[in-house]
Amino acid sequence: MILNLKSLRNSIFFLAAVLFSAGGSATDAAALAVVHISDLPGQAQRVLVQIRQGGPFSYAKDGAVFGNYEQTLPRQKRGYYHEYTVKTPGSRSRGARRIVAGGVPQASGEYYYTEDHYASFRRIKE
């Protein structure tokens, strides 16, 4: 009986390890929720137009490299992602909303929106 309990416990630990390693981060864009451009706040829609035009931008940090340290976006080499501030009404600072662009921001068509300062992202769909 002790041997069976030990075997069962080891199996449970193994399964838990597999489950935790599989769900820890979004490794491809298909794993992310989608938001249509028309469903974005007006401020985000305007920032997307600015990104495609190459600026001008409202904040000095717009266009800075986004490190994806949270690993919520698909993994890419450092420098692949760039972030842009989406003004949050009533906020004295840059607020929590951002658009993150992948590849060449003006042309890639790969854009992600976060309204909770990188805790979650939704892929922007045309």
N, C-alpha and C positions, 0 to 999 in steps of 0.2 A: 504494500500500500504506500509506503514512503517513497519508493522508487517511482510509482505512478504520479504522485503529487509533485515530485521534483520534475518529472518530465512535462507535466501539464504546466507548471510554472515557467519552465524554460520556453515552452511553446508560446505562452502568452507574452513573455518578454520579447521573443523574436517577432511575433506579429505586431506588437506595439512599435518596435523599432522600424519595421517596414512601413507601417502607416504614417509615422511621424516623418520619415525621410521622404515619402512620396508627396506629402501635402504641404511642405514648408514654404515653397515659393512658386510664383508663376514663372514657368520656364518657357512658355510660348504665349503668343498673343491670343490664341484661342481660349486660354484659361481665364481671360479677363472679360468682365461685363462690357457691354457696348452702350454708348450714348450717341444719339444722332445730333448733328450740328444744330438742328432746329430746336432741340430740347436743352441745349446749353443756355446758361444765363447770357444776357446780351453782352455783358462785359467780356465773357469768354469768347463769344463769337467775334467781337472786335479784335481781341488779341490774336485770334487765329488769322484774321485778315492781315494784321501787322506782321505776323511771322512769315506769311507767304510773300509779303512785299519786302521783307528784309528790314522792317522798322518803319518809322522810328518807334522806340519803346519808352514806356513811362518810368522805368526803374533801371538804375545802373547795373543791377545784377541780372537783368533779362538777357538771355542768351548764354549765361554761364553753364558750364558743364554740370550735368546732373549725374551724381555718382551711382545711383541705384543701389545704395548701401542696404536698403530694406529688402532688396531682391524681389520686389513686387512686379517689376517689368521684366520682359524677356532678357536673359543675360546677353550682354554685348561687351565689347572692349571699351575701356575707359575713353571718354570723349565722344562716344556715339550719341548720347542723349544730352539735350540742352533744355533748360527750364525757363519759363516765362511767367511773370506774375499776372494773375487775374485779379483786378481790384475787387476787394470785398467791401461793400457799402457799410459805412459806420466804423470801419477799422482804421486806427491811427497808423498802423504799420502796414507792411505788405499783405498781411492777412494770411489765410491758409490755402487759398485757391491758386492752382498753377496749371499750366499746360506744359507738358514735356513732349518735345519733338525728338524723333529718332532720325538718324542719318543726316542728310542735308536738310535742315529745317524748312527752307523755302520750297523744296520740291519733293520731299519724301512721301508725303501723304500719311506718314506714321505719327499720329498725335494721340496723346493720352491726357485725360483730365482728372485732377484730384481736387476735392473740396475740403479735404481733411489733412492737409499737409503731409502727403505721401503715405498715409495709412492705407489708402485704397486708391485704385485707379480704374478708370473706364476708358476703353479705346474709343476714340472719336470716329464715327462713321459718317461718310459723306451722304 
